[in-house]
Amino acid sequence: MKSDVYSFNKFTSDSLIRPVVEYYEEHDNDINMLTQAYYYAGKVYQSMNDMPQAMDYYMKVLDIIPESETNLKGRTYNQLGYIYASQWLDGNALKMFLKADSCYVASGDTASCIYTLRDIACAYFDKNKKDSAFLYIDKALILAKKQKNKNLEIDVCSQKANMYSIEGKYIQARNLIEYVLAYKGYYNKNSILSIAARTYMGLGYTDTAITYYKELISCGNIQTKQQAHKELAKYFIINNQQQKAFHHLEQYHIYTDSVNLITATEVVMQKNNQYNYSLKEKENIRLKHENSNKTVTIIILSSFILFIIVIIAYTIVFIKVKKRIKLDKYNLLIEKISDISDFIQPIKTKMEDSNIYIRIKHIINNPNEKKKLTDEEWQELDKTINILYPNFNNKLTKLCKMSLKDYRFCLLLKSGLSLSDIGNFMNLSSSGVNSTRRRLYKRAFGEFGTVTSAKDWDDVISSL
């Protein structure tokens, strides 16, 4: 298989490479052999002119190849460059050749570097970037001479001569082509003779050009034979050799038909390959978009979960801190009771001497009186307590929010009435009174590891 690939044999079937690929795909522990199998599969399909399939295998190589395998990676990029160039995608071809060059430099493969520099020059030339084209072809030529590799030097020189000839710089082209023709070991005779004929014809050396055109008829390919017969027909018409002119003109039309047939077939295949390539590109974009959406979804979901965790953690910390603050506040209030104990008794006396307190006691002591205060009496009690205990209302509401009924409960508690009397006025049972005290304490301070007692709330009210 390797020998067939490197001898440039044409493949008409993938029957040899498919079993090889399947075998190493099943034995995926040998990555080195699998990458080589993919590479040669790409070469086979490329030979069969199935460019999309070839690209698939080359891409598989790049997906799994180890970083250390720079030479095979370079060859893979190089083949991708040739495929893109065959589809007239010069920009893509150039990118692949540049990547191939980097790989060959890393692997120390100088010969491949020279060929790739030549390919880069051709890609720039096709993109009409002539300065860059000649820059890279000169790099290739310098490197070939430095390596003292005559075959490589001749190959690069002939390519540079071709570029000069196409540009109409025939003198520069002739200097190079004469150097190439002097070397008898050149292997691409068809290309070199074609460049030489075009160059000498451009210089006006018609007889020399005709010599090369005649030689091309016996050794050239269909395209160069077509061009040779055309130029020979023109030459013999000018020289009034009608019979020879007619012969070459007839041959020119025959080869033109063959060239047009091949060109039409190649165009159809190229268009088909471009279409398939476009479909694959769209599919790749779609898959990338899907993967991107999945990635975004995962990121959003992860961020949301993280956000929830942070919120929960913050809430737990906040609650603990809040409880600690409330506990500290409670402890301060309890300490305050001992500090103001000497002042409480005179205030209590004033409370007991107040009109509202006497009214409450009268209701308590008179069985016929309903145990109920009017709104005006509640307002009077509120006013009296806030005078005797300044800002009692504000201090209490800062501890916790409470209903009007709870506030009136606290007013009675602050006035010094017994719990049973408070229960009568608030229409609460003994357990209801205790429950209210515990509930208000819990609302204000929470629970701190022990069951809160009703007495704790009495202490709080006493401190205000």
Disulfide bonds with the S-S distance in Angstrom:
none
